[in-house]
Amino acid sequence: RAVEVDRPVPGPRQVLLRVRACAVCRTDLHVVDGELPDPRLPLIVGHEIVGTVVESGPGAQRFRAGDRIGVPWLGATCGACHYCTEGRENLCDQARFTGYQIDGGYAEYTVADERFCFAIPEGYPDLQAAPLLCAGLIGYRSLVAAGDARRLGLYGFGAAAHIIAQVARFQGRRVFAFTRPGDAEGRRFAREQGAEWAGDPDEAPPEPLDAAIIFAPVGALVPPALRAVARGGTVVCAGIHMSDIPSFPYSLLWGERVLRSVANLTRRDGEEFLALAPRVPVRTEVRAYPLERANDALAALRRGEFRGAAVLEILPQSPTA
C-alpha cells in the first residue's frame, strides 16, 4: 500500500539516494506473498535500484552527490566470518538483504551501504540499468556455476534468462530455451535473444545439454532438466525460493550429473558482470510502470504477462552516461 514515510537519514558508510528506477523481481513476489521467512516489517520492498546520491553519511567517501549508482540484493555482511573472509560473502549468516531486512527501492528515497553499491555502466538509461542489478547479477552467478558448458539450457525465459542468453551467446555458447507450455510468444522472444531452439519444459532438446539453469521457481522442472543434460552435466537452481522438488529415480542423477543451487551474490559478481554487460552489449527489454502501479507490476509478473523485466519508473529517465 502507498504510505507517506519520513525521508531516511544516512548512517555511517551509507548514502541517501533519490530513487530513479527500481526493477520488479520475482523475489519481491516471494517476499510480498510470505514465501520467504522473517522479513522486516513494516517493509519497503525492491532491490534492483538505480538512484542518484543526495548526501553521504559519516565515513562514506566512495561516491559524490549527483553520482548515479545501483543497489543490489546483498545489502550488508559481517565481513568477519569464514564465508566473508573466503570470498563467499553471499553465504554470510549475518547478511542482510535489500527489500527484505533493509528498506528497498519502491520509494522516492532510500539509503544503502556504499560498500555494497555499484557504479552504473555508461550507456544504460535508468530503466534499462535496473534489471542488471539482480536479474543480471544472479543470472551471471548462475552462468558461472554452470561451468564451461557449451550447450546451455535455460528454463523459464524471463528477466534473468533474456539477459544471460545474450551473455552466453557472446561467450560462444549455444542456448536452448524452455518456456511455459504452449507459449509461442515466449519462444519467439527467446529466439530473438539468441536461443537456437525453444520448446516446452517437458520437451527433449534436439541434443543433450552440458548444463541447464532453472530460473523459474518450479521444483517440478528439476527432473526434466536432469533428463536433458548429458552425463557429467550440471543443473543450477537459480532462485532464492522454489516449490518442492518431486522425487525422481536415481538414474537421472547418476552419471556424475550435478544438481546445485545459487544463493544471493557477491560484490565480485557485481563488479565482473557490470564490466562485462557493456561489452556484450546486454540490452534489457523492459516494461515501465509508475510507482503508484507497483501492485499492477507485481500482478503482471505473477501472471507472466510481459517479456523481459518490469521496472518502476520513479523519476524521468536520466542521460545514458
C-alpha positions as CSV (number, residue, x, y, z in Angstrom):
1,R,0.0,0.0,0.0
2,A,1.1,3.6,-0.6
3,V,2.1,5.5,2.5
4,E,4.0,8.7,3.4
5,V,7.1,8.0,5.5
6,D,9.9,10.2,6.7
7,R,12.8,10.6,4.4
8,P,15.5,8.2,5.6
9,V,18.8,9.6,7.1
10,P,22.0,8.0,6.0
11,G,24.0,6.4,8.8
12,P,27.7,5.5,8.9
13,R,29.1,4.4,5.5
14,Q,25.6,4.9,4.0
15,V,24.4,7.1,1.2
16,L,21.0,8.7,0.7
17,L,19.6,8.1,-2.8
18,R,16.9,9.7,-4.8
19,V,15.5,6.6,-6.4
20,R,15.2,6.9,-10.2
21,A,14.1,3.4,-11.1
22,C,13.6,0.0,-9.4
23,A,13.1,-3.2,-11.3
24,V,10.5,-5.7,-10.1
25,C,11.9,-9.1,-9.3
26,R,10.2,-12.4,-8.6
27,T,11.9,-12.3,-5.2
28,D,9.7,-9.3,-4.4
29,L,6.7,-11.5,-5.1
30,H,8.1,-14.2,-2.7
31,V,8.5,-11.5,0.0
32,V,5.1,-10.0,-0.6
33,D,3.4,-13.4,-0.7
34,G,5.0,-14.5,2.5
35,E,7.0,-17.3,0.9
36,L,10.3,-16.1,2.5
37,P,10.6,-16.2,6.3
38,D,11.0,-13.3,8.7
39,P,11.1,-10.2,6.6
40,R,11.5,-6.9,8.5
41,L,8.0,-5.4,8.9
42,P,6.9,-2.9,8.0
43,L,9.0,-3.1,4.9
44,I,9.6,-1.3,1.6
45,V,10.5,-3.9,-1.0
46,G,12.6,-3.6,-4.1
47,H,16.3,-4.5,-4.6
48,E,17.2,-3.5,-8.2
49,I,17.6,0.2,-7.5
50,V,19.1,2.9,-9.7
51,G,19.4,6.2,-7.8
52,T,21.3,9.5,-7.5
53,V,23.3,10.2,-4.4
54,V,21.8,13.1,-2.5
55,E,24.1,13.0,0.6
56,S,26.6,10.8,2.4
57,G,26.6,9.6,6.0
58,P,29.6,9.7,8.3
59,G,32.6,8.0,6.8
60,A,31.0,7.5,3.4
61,Q,33.5,8.6,0.7
62,R,33.1,6.3,-2.4
63,F,30.5,8.5,-4.1
64,R,29.7,12.1,-4.5
65,A,26.4,13.9,-4.6
66,G,24.9,13.5,-8.1
67,D,26.6,10.2,-8.8
68,R,24.2,7.6,-10.3
69,I,24.7,4.2,-8.6
70,G,23.0,0.9,-8.2
71,V,21.8,-1.0,-5.1
72,P,21.6,-4.8,-5.3
73,W,20.0,-7.6,-3.2
74,L,23.1,-8.0,-1.0
75,G,23.0,-5.1,1.4
76,A,25.3,-5.9,4.2
77,T,27.5,-8.7,5.6
78,C,29.6,-9.2,8.8
79,G,32.9,-9.1,6.9
80,A,34.5,-11.4,9.6
81,C,33.1,-14.9,9.3
82,H,34.8,-17.6,7.4
83,Y,32.4,-17.2,4.5
84,C,33.2,-13.5,4.2
85,T,37.0,-14.0,4.6
86,E,37.0,-16.8,2.0
87,G,35.2,-14.7,-0.7
88,R,31.8,-16.3,-0.1
89,E,30.1,-13.4,1.5
90,N,26.8,-14.4,-0.2
91,L,26.6,-17.2,2.4
92,C,27.3,-15.0,5.5
93,D,25.0,-15.9,8.3
94,Q,24.7,-12.2,9.3
95,A,24.0,-11.0,5.7
96,R,21.1,-8.5,5.3
97,F,19.3,-8.0,2.1
98,T,17.8,-5.0,0.4
99,G,14.0,-5.1,0.2
100,Y,13.9,-7.8,2.8
101,Q,15.7,-6.8,6.0
102,I,16.6,-3.3,4.7
103,D,14.1,-0.9,3.1
104,G,14.3,-1.1,-0.6
105,G,13.5,0.9,-3.8
106,Y,9.7,1.0,-4.1
107,A,10.1,4.6,-2.8
108,E,11.3,8.0,-3.7
109,Y,14.3,7.8,-1.4
110,T,16.3,5.1,0.2
111,V,19.6,4.6,2.0
112,A,22.2,2.0,1.3
113,D,25.7,1.0,2.5
114,E,28.0,2.5,-0.1
115,R,30.3,-0.6,0.2
116,F,27.6,-2.7,-1.4
117,C,26.6,-0.3,-4.2
118,F,27.9,-0.2,-7.8
119,A,28.6,2.4,-10.3
120,I,26.2,2.2,-13.3
121,P,27.9,1.4,-16.6
122,E,27.8,4.2,-19.1
123,G,25.2,3.8,-21.9
124,Y,22.4,2.4,-19.8
125,P,19.4,4.6,-19.0
126,D,17.8,4.1,-15.6
127,L,15.1,1.7,-16.8
128,Q,17.5,-0.4,-18.7
129,A,20.1,-0.5,-16.0
130,A,17.8,-1.6,-13.1
131,P,17.3,-5.2,-14.2
132,L,21.1,-5.7,-14.4
133,L,21.2,-5.4,-10.6
134,C,19.5,-8.7,-9.8
135,A,18.3,-10.5,-12.9
136,G,21.7,-9.8,-14.4
137,L,23.8,-10.4,-11.3
138,I,22.1,-13.6,-10.1
139,G,21.9,-14.8,-13.7
140,Y,25.6,-14.2,-14.1
141,R,26.5,-16.1,-11.0
142,S,24.3,-18.9,-12.2
143,L,26.1,-18.9,-15.6
144,V,29.4,-19.1,-13.8
145,A,28.1,-22.0,-11.7
146,A,27.2,-23.8,-15.0
147,G,30.9,-24.1,-15.8
148,D,32.2,-24.0,-19.3
149,A,29.0,-25.6,-20.7
150,R,28.8,-25.1,-24.5
151,R,25.2,-26.3,-24.8
152,L,23.2,-24.4,-22.2
153,G,19.5,-24.8,-21.4
154,L,17.5,-22.0,-19.8
155,Y,14.3,-23.0,-18.0
156,G,12.0,-20.0,-17.6
157,F,12.6,-17.3,-20.0
158,G,12.0,-14.1,-18.0
159,A,14.2,-11.2,-16.9
160,A,17.3,-13.2,-15.9
161,A,17.2,-15.6,-18.9
162,H,16.8,-12.8,-21.5
163,I,20.0,-11.2,-20.1
164,I,22.0,-14.3,-19.7
165,A,21.1,-15.7,-23.1
166,Q,22.8,-12.6,-24.6
167,V,25.9,-13.2,-22.4
168,A,26.1,-16.9,-23.2
169,R,25.9,-16.2,-27.0
170,F,28.7,-13.5,-26.6
171,Q,30.8,-16.2,-24.9
172,G,30.3,-18.6,-27.8
173,R,27.8,-20.9,-26.1
174,R,24.7,-22.4,-27.7
175,V,21.4,-21.6,-26.0
176,F,18.3,-23.8,-25.7
177,A,15.3,-22.2,-24.1
178,F,12.4,-23.8,-22.3
179,T,9.3,-21.6,-21.9
180,R,5.8,-22.0,-20.4
181,P,3.9,-24.8,-22.2
182,G,2.3,-23.6,-25.4
183,D,3.9,-20.1,-25.1
184,A,4.5,-19.3,-28.7
185,E,5.3,-15.7,-28.0
186,G,7.8,-16.7,-25.3
187,R,9.5,-19.0,-27.8
188,R,9.8,-16.2,-30.3
189,F,11.2,-13.8,-27.6
190,A,13.8,-16.5,-26.6
191,R,14.9,-16.9,-30.2
192,E,15.2,-13.1,-30.6
193,Q,17.6,-13.1,-27.6
194,G,19.9,-15.7,-29.2
195,A,18.3,-19.1,-28.4
196,E,18.8,-21.5,-31.4
197,W,15.9,-23.7,-30.1
198,A,12.9,-23.1,-27.9
199,G,10.3,-25.5,-26.6
200,D,8.2,-26.6,-23.7
201,P,9.8,-27.7,-20.4
202,D,8.9,-31.3,-20.8
203,E,10.3,-31.5,-24.4
204,A,13.7,-33.0,-25.0
205,P,16.1,-30.6,-26.6
206,P,17.4,-31.6,-30.0
207,E,20.7,-32.7,-28.4
208,P,21.9,-33.3,-24.9
209,L,22.8,-30.2,-22.8
210,D,26.1,-29.7,-21.0
211,A,24.3,-27.6,-18.3
212,A,20.9,-26.1,-17.5
213,I,19.9,-23.2,-15.4
214,I,16.4,-23.2,-13.8
215,F,15.2,-19.6,-13.4
216,A,11.5,-20.5,-12.8
217,P,10.8,-21.2,-9.1
218,V,9.2,-24.5,-10.0
219,G,10.7,-27.6,-8.4
220,A,9.0,-29.9,-10.9
221,L,11.4,-28.6,-13.6
222,V,14.4,-30.4,-11.9
223,P,13.7,-33.9,-13.2
224,P,13.2,-32.9,-16.8
225,A,16.3,-30.7,-16.6
226,L,18.4,-33.6,-15.3
227,R,17.0,-35.7,-18.0
228,A,18.1,-33.1,-20.6
229,V,21.7,-32.8,-19.5
230,A,24.4,-35.3,-20.6
231,R,26.5,-37.3,-18.2
232,G,28.7,-35.0,-16.2
233,G,26.3,-32.1,-16.8
234,T,25.2,-29.6,-14.2
235,V,21.7,-28.3,-13.3
236,V,21.7,-25.0,-11.5
237,C,18.7,-23.8,-9.5
238,A,18.9,-20.0,-9.6
239,G,16.1,-18.8,-7.4
240,I,16.0,-17.9,-3.8
241,H,12.7,-19.8,-3.4
242,M,11.5,-22.9,-5.3
243,S,8.5,-25.1,-4.9
244,D,9.2,-28.7,-3.7
245,I,11.2,-30.9,-6.0
246,P,9.4,-34.1,-6.7
247,S,11.1,-37.5,-6.2
248,F,12.9,-38.8,-9.2
249,P,14.8,-42.0,-10.0
250,Y,18.5,-42.1,-9.2
251,S,19.2,-42.8,-12.8
252,L,18.5,-39.2,-13.6
253,L,21.3,-38.1,-11.3
254,W,23.7,-40.9,-12.0
255,G,26.5,-40.4,-14.5
256,E,28.1,-37.7,-12.3
257,R,25.4,-35.2,-13.0
258,V,25.4,-32.3,-10.5
259,L,22.4,-30.6,-9.0
260,R,23.3,-27.3,-7.2
261,S,21.8,-24.0,-6.1
262,V,22.9,-20.5,-6.3
263,A,22.4,-18.3,-3.2
264,N,22.5,-14.5,-3.4
265,L,25.5,-12.8,-4.9
266,T,28.9,-11.3,-4.0
267,R,30.3,-7.9,-4.8
268,R,32.8,-9.6,-7.1
269,D,29.9,-10.9,-9.1
270,G,28.6,-7.4,-9.5
271,E,31.9,-5.9,-10.5
272,E,32.6,-8.6,-13.1
273,F,29.1,-8.6,-14.6
274,L,28.7,-4.8,-14.8
275,A,32.1,-4.7,-16.6
276,L,31.0,-7.4,-19.0
277,A,27.5,-6.1,-19.8
278,P,28.6,-3.2,-21.9
279,R,31.0,-5.4,-23.9
280,V,28.3,-7.8,-25.0
281,P,26.4,-5.4,-25.1
282,V,23.5,-6.6,-23.0
283,R,20.2,-5.0,-23.9
284,T,17.4,-5.2,-21.4
285,E,13.7,-5.3,-22.6
286,V,11.6,-3.5,-20.0
287,R,8.0,-2.5,-19.3
288,A,7.7,0.7,-17.3
289,Y,5.2,1.3,-14.5
290,P,4.8,4.4,-12.3
291,L,5.4,3.8,-8.6
292,E,1.7,4.1,-7.8
293,R,1.1,1.0,-10.0
294,A,3.6,-1.2,-8.2
295,N,0.9,-3.8,-7.3
296,D,-0.1,-3.9,-11.0
297,A,3.5,-4.7,-11.9
298,L,3.7,-7.5,-9.3
299,A,0.4,-8.9,-10.6
300,A,1.6,-8.8,-14.2
301,L,4.8,-10.6,-13.2
302,R,2.9,-13.3,-11.4
303,R,0.8,-13.9,-14.5
304,G,3.8,-13.8,-16.8
305,E,2.2,-11.1,-18.9
306,F,5.3,-9.4,-20.3
307,R,8.7,-10.2,-21.8
308,G,11.9,-9.1,-20.1
309,A,11.6,-7.1,-16.9
310,A,9.1,-4.8,-15.3
311,V,10.6,-1.6,-13.9
312,L,9.1,1.1,-11.6
313,E,9.9,4.5,-13.1
314,I,10.2,6.8,-10.1
315,L,11.8,9.8,-11.9
316,P,12.0,10.6,-15.7
317,Q,14.9,9.0,-17.5
318,S,18.4,10.3,-16.9
319,P,21.0,10.7,-19.6
320,T,22.6,7.5,-20.8
321,A,26.1,8.4,-19.5
